[in-house]
Amino acid sequence: MLLENKVAIIYGAGGSIGGAAARAFAREGARVFLAGRTKTSLDKVAGGIRAMGGTAETFTVDALDENAVNYFVDTVVEQAGQIDISFNVISYGDIQKPLMDLSVEEFMQPILNAMRTQFLTTKAAVRHMSQRGTGVIMHFGGGGPQTLPGLGGFEVALDAIEGLRRQWAIEFGKQGIRVITMKTGGIVDTIPEGTPGRNEIVDSIQQAAMLNRLATLEDVGNVAAFVASDHARTMTSTEINISCGAIMD
């Protein structure tokens, strides 16, 4: 069990990506604390984890609220004694339209949200991790030189996360804290049936992939669990690409 005796926090755990990571962490032995804004979604994920014999607890948390994040993290440490993994996969409220069709507020929204939440949740976790000399911070949605038209400020937000990741990694590497970003190039399972333009989106993801398959939610969970484990202890300040070749580094 890769994560036996580990304590993991997942922000946005009620969503598809967060739920997949939570299930994989629990399956590998971690005690998971699920944070999000919608209690019913969190409870559904937690119920599935408990049904398979795992340990999961839920907290309603706004990951953009500094006081709420600090209180949540301190509560986890009080209950579990430590934090080993902090994984933030909340959505950024992006509006995906051509740049010329956006207001400055619409353009800035995902950038500000991404920077605020990743900074707050990382800082709260590092405050405790640095005292123990170990810990893994995980971000989701890495950037890079490739992009598509019509993404608004979303791709810019992802690129900004990469800069933030590098800064945290260099400042706290000596304290044993690793910082990793995961990027997928798109997970078809997260696009609900009936979504306008779904077929076109799926086709574009399939055409971009080098392999004859696409990454699934299960893949996300499996890779996240490995990256969070001591088997990946030499990995930090880098991005993990599970796009099946759709994104070239």
VENVENVEN-V844615 format. One record per residue. RES is the residue in one letter. SS is DSSP state (a for helix, b for strand, c for the rest). Layout:
# VENVENVEN-V844615
RES | SS
RES | SS
This chain:
# VENVENVEN-V844615
M | c
L | c
L | c
E | c
N | c
K | c
V | b
A | b
I | b
I | b
Y | b
G | c
A | c
G | c
G | c
S | a
I | a
G | a
G | a
A | a
A | a
A | a
R | a
A | a
F | a
A | a
R | a
E | c
G | c
A | c
R | b
V | b
F | b
L | b
A | b
G | b
R | c
T | c
K | a
T | a
S | a
L | a
D | a
K | a
V | a
A | a
G | a
G | a
I | a
R | a
A | a
M | c
G | c
G | c
T | b
A | b
E | b
T | b
F | b
T | b
V | c
D | c
A | c
L | c
D | c
E | a
N | a
A | a
V | a
N | a
Y | a
F | a
V | a
D | a
T | a
V | a
V | a
E | a
Q | a
A | a
G | c
Q | c
I | c
D | c
I | b
S | b
F | b
N | b
V | c
I | c
S | c
Y | c
G | c
D | c
I | c
Q | c
K | c
P | c
L | a
M | a
D | a
L | c
S | c
V | a
E | a
E | a
F | a
M | a
Q | a
P | a
I | a
L | a
N | a
A | a
M | a
R | a
T | a
Q | a
F | a
L | a
T | a
T | a
K | a
A | a
A | a
V | a
R | a
H | a
M | a
S | a
Q | a
R | a
G | c
T | c
G | b
V | b
I | b
M | b
H | b
F | b
G | c
G | c
G | c
G | c
P | c
Q | c
T | c
L | c
P | c
G | c
L | c
G | c
G | c
F | a
E | a
V | a
A | a
L | a
D | a
A | a
I | a
E | a
G | a
L | a
R | a
R | a
Q | a
W | a
A | a
I | a
E | a
F | a
G | a
K | a
Q | a
G | c
I | b
R | b
V | b
I | b
T | b
M | b
K | b
T | c
G | c
G | c
I | c
V | a
D | a
T | a
I | c
P | c
E | c
G | c
T | c
P | c
G | c
R | a
N | a
E | a
I | a
V | a
D | a
S | a
I | a
Q | a
Q | a
A | a
A | c
M | c
L | c
N | c
R | c
L | c
A | c
T | c
L | a
E | a
D | a
V | a
G | a
N | a
V | a
A | a
A | a
F | a
V | a
A | a
S | c
D | a
H | a
A | a
R | c
T | c
M | c
T | c
S | c
T | b
E | b
I | b
N | b
I | c
S | c
C | c
G | c
A | c
I | c
M | c
D | c
